[in-house]
Amino acid sequence: MVIAFNTFRENLRDKILYNLLIFAALLMGASILLGALTINEQEKIIADMGLASINLIGVIIAIFVGIGLVSKEIERRTIYTILAKPISRSEFILGKYLGLVITLAVNLVIMFAVFVFTLWMTQVPITMVLVQAATLMMVEFLVVTATALFFSTFSTPTLSAALTLGLYFIGHLTSDLKALAERSSSEVKKVIMTALYYLCPNLELLNIKGQAVSGVSLAWSYQLSATLYGLFYASLLLVGAVAIFQKRDF
């Protein structure tokens, strides 16, 4: 917990977080202007751009702050001082992860509050499915952060960012991969695509922005199963990150 709160304070001192929050607020403001130019679609555009802004900023923070959680300590050589203390390597990894998760949660709450205020100002209905969408966004952030941390334990920041971005995009295309595998005539391609389908996280399960914008209610059973799926996948990545970091030689 000491490492987690220290990581959280360090992230708060990073000006990029404030810049991203301002950028998200500007995007939501722009959605109001765009909505005013449309006919009968104002509510959908404002809600859609608001949720998209929150998701975009959260993913950017999760990836580009997440890849530096371990590499920064190694570059500054503070890792030697930390590991010389009565702190295990697993506590170090989990503390760093939890610190960024707290940062993301605080940012999500602030951005969602701005989003709700925008909806209230423009008299757009505020439904429970919007809260569900924001909750599943947080679960997605947990998975993306765990992915960035996992890759950062054994690769450079640049490669970690590329791998995390690649897995993020694949995670939103897993259903297409399965469809391509079923239609492919090549056995090799079919095996590769099927393997990617089962190994990569299905992030589309956590994406309900379309239903939220349309006002379609979501069953709480789906919310629970999608949340458990995301937490399970993030846990596997954290176990892998700890296992790899335990074997690193400093």
Summary of the structure (lengths in Angstrom):
residues: 250
radius of gyration: 19.7
end to end distance: 23.2
largest distance: 63.5
contacts: 810
relative contact order: 0.14
helix: 84%
strand: 0%
